[in-house]
Amino acid sequence: MWLIHRETDGHSGDRIPLPAPLREALVRWYVGEGSRQDEKAGITLVQNARIGHRWIACGCLGRDALPPILTPAFLSEADTYYLRRLTSTKRPEHRPDCPFFRDQVTNRITEARSPTTPADPPSGFFEVLRPAPERLAQRPEEDSNDDRTRHASTPRLARLLWRLMDSAGVNTVAPLNYGEEWSIREGFAAIGRAVGKIEMAPGIELARAFWTHARPLQAGVVYGTLRKLAPRWPRAHAPQGFVLLYAPSFQGHEIHVPDGEPVTIANRVQSPSVRGNRISGPFLILVVAGKYPEARGYAPLRAYAQPIYNGRLFVPVDSDFERRALRRILDCQRRLHPRGIDLAIGKPLFDTMTPDGPCRPDFVIEARSRVTGELRTVVVEAMGFATEEYEAAKAVTHPRMRHLGQLLTMDPAEVEGDDATGKLLAALDL
């Protein structure tokens, strides 16, 4: 095995052979026969490869053949390093008897949240990093199929961001007669008020290490603050700080902010996706900064990008289609207001329990007549795509949603035309 430069075929003369003891330790751990020392050696290898922007070429096909390639990766939600195979029609496969012939099991965000993906509020303190050492993923126990199926996993950083948005109330839109300001300034102000009520660790308030602009991160203020707080941080918790950024876009490790240089994160920025397609911005991006073995001192380590409606309304959305559906709902709010009907719009971020089990609608709308006081709740499901899994989930979750209110569905054809607006007006006009 060799360390090679990224974006190469692994056959150049400057590749670096891995020492035999390190290669053997990595293989032993991968196949489930390694010791704790083998795991530590593997972690060091993956960390150094990531820091040095290197890939790992496997020698199972022989010294003279183009090698299969493994990339060092980090699964943030599980604090686990692993090796990911690069597979394409242009790259050779490992030999069937090679220990790296099959990829490792990992949990990744591979699709948007769906009715089958539970979303519970995160427990404990507002923290992501832990003082315990990371783990190195190893080959799972053999079973009859061993297809290494990956399941969608929601990072804790994402759930912490949702908790913050939920606590701040930015996932709701009040009736127009409340006169609330729609602006980026008020959105961040609401989040700032919520931050003051949350702890990262016992006695450490989130407000002491929380910022809403890239400048403190780029100027080192974030790291200086963490160094000052670290001696007083409880031993069972890791010092860490959070930066919440409004960003029109991001790419790979870089967050593109409106008024400055891009912010670079140690790991790739995570975000939800639909069928593997990235959702367009803008985003609220929560960055966690701290000290990990692969960072030189304090650094921005991870980030989660949550798509939002726009810069004036921080309402989260799960897809571009859902953003268009929300635009229809807001249009109905504006059109019904002169008729004496107030609409309060909510975007649930976590599951709601019903007598038949949990569910999480796309939107919940409460309509209230200012004349008669009549109140009606409408649950909106924005059905932007259909898969067999989603169709099966609907059969379970839609009956549950009817416990919350009248169920109304919106598909792409209805949203692009006028049918969605007509359905909403008919359901909400008291």
N, C-alpha and C positions, 0 to 999 in steps of 0.2 A: 504494500500500500504506500501511496505517496501523498504529500501535500502539494497541491497545484494551485496556480493562479485561477481566480474566478473567470468565467466566460471563456475558458480554453478547453481543448479536447483532451487534456491530460497526458499528452504524448510528447511534450517539449522537453528539451534537455535540462531545464532549470527546475524540474520537479524534485521535491525533497523526500527521500525515503523515510518512512516511519521506522524507528528502532524496533527490532523484533520483540523485545519485552512489552513495549507499548501496544504494538499490533496484537500480540497474543492476549494481553489483558482486555483489550477492547472486544475481541472475539468472544472470550470467555464470558464477559458480562452480557453481551448481546444474546448469547444462546442460553442464558440463565444458569451458568455455572460459575460466575465470577464472585469474588470476595468484595468487601467494602473497599479494599485497596484498589482492586480492578476498577470499581466504579469511580473512585477519585481520579484515577489515571485517565479514564474516558472523559470525565467532566473537564479536566485540564486540557485535553486534546481539543474538544469541541469549542471551549472558550477561546483558546489560542487561535484556532482556525477562523472563528468569527471575527476576532479582533484583527487578525492579519488579512482578512478578506480572502480566505483560501477555501478551496474545496478539497475533498478527499477522493483520490482515484484508487479503485480496487484492482489488485493484481491477479484476480482469479482467472483471467483469460491469458495470462502470460505477459512477460516483460515487453514483447514486441508488438502486441495487439493494442488497438485503442481500448482504453479501460472504461468499465462502468464507473459512474461518478456518484458520490454521496455528498450532500450539502449539510453542513452543521446548522441545526435549527434549535429554537427554544420555544417550548409550549408554556406561555406565561401563566395560564390559569392553573396548571399543575406544577409549576416550578420545576419543569423537567426538560433536560436537554435530550435531543435525539438526532439521529441521522436520517435524512430524507433522500430517497433515491431520485435521481434525475432520469426520467423516462421519456423518450420520444422515438419517433421512427428513425432519427439520425443517430441515436446513441445506442451502444451495445448493451445487452442485458447481462446480468451476472450469470455465471454457470448455475444450473439447478442445484448443485451440491454446495454452493457458496453460502456461508452463514448469512450474507446480506442479500440473498436472492429475493426474500420477501421484505417489504417495508415494515417499519415498526408501527404499532398501534398508537394513534394520537387522536385527541379530540380537538376538532377545529371548528371554527365558524364557517360553514360551507353554504349556508342559506339563511334567508331571513327568518325571524321568529315566526313560527307557525302555530296553529292550535295544538300541535303535538309537542311543542317545546315549552316545558314548564317555565314560568317566570315568577319566582318568589323573591321578596325583598331580601337583600343580603343581611346576614346575621352579624352581630358583633360590632366592632369599632370600624370607623371609616379608614381602612388600611388595606393595602394590597401586598406589599413586601413583607416577608417574614424573616426572622433571624435564622430559622433552620436552614441547613444547606440544601441546595437543589439536588435533584435526582437525575440519574441518567436512565432514559427509557431502555428497556430490554425486551427481548423477544418474549411474547406471552406463552403460557403453557399451550401445548399442542391440543387441538380438538379435532373433531371429525372433518371440519371444513377449513378452518384457519384462513378465512378470506380477508382478514385484517380490515374489516369494515370500519369506517370512521363514522362517528355520530356527531351531530352538531353540538357544540358546547358554548355556553355563554360565559365569557370571561368575567371574573369578579369586578374588574375595572368598569365594565359596561354596566353591571348591576348597581355599582356605587354611583355612577353618573345618573342612572335612572332614579335612584333613591334621592339624589340631590335635586333633580328636576321636579320630582314628585313633591318633595318637601317645600320647594320654592313655589310650587303651583304654576310653573311655566307650561305644564302640559294641559292647562285648562284655559279657556277663553271665556271671560265673563260677558254677560249681556251688555249690549251697547249703551244702555242707559246708565250703567255704572260709571261710564266716562273714564275707564282705565286707559293709560297711555300705552300705545304699541310702539316700542322703540328698543334698540339694542341697549341703551342706557338703563331703561327700566327692567329689561330682562336680566341684566347682570346685577342690578340692585336687588331684585327679588332673590336671586341665588345668594348674594352676599348676606341677606338677612337669614337665610336658611343655614348658611355655613356657621353662623354664630351659635347655633344650637346643637352642634355635632362634635363628637370627640373622635380623635384618631387613636388615642390610647388613654389609659387612666390619667386624668389630669392634664392632658395635652389637647387643647381645643383645635379643631380644624382651621379656625380663623388665623391661628398663629403661623401656619405654613400653607397658605392658600393664596393664589394670585390669579388675576383674570387678564393678564397681558403678557406678551412674549418678552418684553424688555427685562423684567427681573430675572428671567431665565437666562437670557443672552448676556446680561451684565454680571452674572454670578451672584446676584442678591439671594436667589433661592438656595444656593449651596452654602453661602455664608450664614444664612438663617439656620439651616439644618446643622451646621457645625456648632453653632451656639446652643441649639436645643438638645443636641445629642447626649451630653452628659446627664441631662435630667430626664431623658426618655426611659420609661420602664424597661427593665432588662428583657422581659418576655416579648417586647415589641421592637420593630425595626424603625429607626428614624426615616421619615419620608415626607415629601411635600407634594402638593398638587397644583397644577396650573391648568385653568380652564380657558380655552382659546376659541374665539370665533374664527372660522377659516372657510374661505370659498372653496378650497380644494386641498387635497393631499395626494402624494404619490410615493409609494414605497415607504422609506424612512423619513420623508420630508413633509412637513406641514407648511402650507403656503398661507401666511397671514396677510391681511390687507395692507399693513403699513410697516413693513420691515423685511429683513432677510428671512428665508425659510428656517423653521425650527427643525433640527435633526434629532431623531430618536434612535436609541440603540437597536431596538427591534422594529420590525415593520408595523406601521399603524394598522390596527384592526378596525373593522367596520362590518355592519351587516351587508348581505348581498342577496339578490334574488336570482336563482338559477346561475350563480357564478358571475353575474353582471354587477359591476359596481354601481351604487346609487349616487346620483349627482349631488353636489352641494347646494346650499351651504351646510356647514357642520358645526356642532359644538364638540370640541375635542378635549378630552380630559387626559392630561399627561401626569404620570407619577415619576418623581425624581427621587433617587436614593442611591445607596451604595450596594453594589453586588460584586461578586468576585471578578466578573468580566469587565466592570467599569473601572476606570482609573479615577478613584475618588468618587465624588457625587456626580451624577449625570442623569439626564432624562432617559428613563429606561423603557417605558411602555406608554402607549397611547391608544385610546379608543375614540373613534369618530362616530358621533350620532347625527344622522341627517335630521335637519329641522326644516320647518315650513319656509321661513326666510329670516332675514336679520332683524325684523321688527317683531316677529312672533316666534318664540323659541319652542313651539309645539313640535315634539319629535314625530317623525314619520319613518315608516319601514321600507318605503319604495317610492319611486317617482310617481307611480300610479296613485299611491295613497296621498301624496302631496296634491295631485290634481283633484282627488276626491274631497280633500279638506277645503280646497278652493271653492268647490261647489257648495259645501256646507256653510262656509263663511258668506258666500253670496246669498244664500237663503236667510242667514241671520240679518243681513242688511235689508233684504226685501220684506221680511216679516216685521221688522221693528216699527215701521210706520203704521202697521195694522194693529199695533197694541200687543204684539207677541214678542216676548223676550226669549232668546236662546242662550243657554249655557252649554258650552261644548267641552267635552273632556276626552283626552287620549289616555286610556288606561295603560300603565307601564308594567303592572303586575297582575297576577291572576286574582279573580274574584270567586269566592266560594258560593255555590248555589246548592239547593237540596239534591241536585243530581251530580254534583261534582264541580271542579274548577273550570273557568273559562276566562278569556281575555278578549273582549270585543275590540275592533279597530277604533271605534268612536262611540261615545255615549252622549246623547243630546237630551237636555231637559228643556222643554218648551213650557212657558207659563204665560197665561193671558193676564195682561194688566187690567183688563175690564172685569172678568169673571173670577179670576184667581185659579182657573182650571190649570192643572199641571199634567203633562204627558212626558213619558220617557221613551225615547226611540234609540235602539241599538243599531249601529250602522256597521256592516261588514263590507269592506272594499275588496272585492274578489278580483284582484288584478291578474292572477294566473291560476291555472288548474293543473293539478297532478293527481295521480291515483291516491297518493298519501293524503293530499289536501282534501280530496272529495270524501275519503273515508273519515277524516277528522271532522268534516262538517256535519256528518250524520250524528256524531257524538256531541259536538260543542254547540251547534245551533239550537237544539232543544234546551240546553242549559242557559243560553243567552236569552231565551224568551222569558226566563224567570226575572230578568233585569228590566225588560221593557219590550215594546213592539219591535220585532226584528225587520230590518230593511237591508236588502243587499244591493250593491252597485257594481256592475261589471264594466269593462273598458268601453264597450260600445255606448253604454248609457252615460258614462262620464264624459266622453268626447262629444256626445250630442247634447240634447236638452232633456233627455228622459230622466236623468238622475235628478236634475233640479225639480222637474215635475213631480217625481216620486217623493222627494223630500218635502216640497211645499204641501202636497196632499196629506202627508203623514203628520206634519207639524202645525198646520193651520187650524187653530182651535176655534 
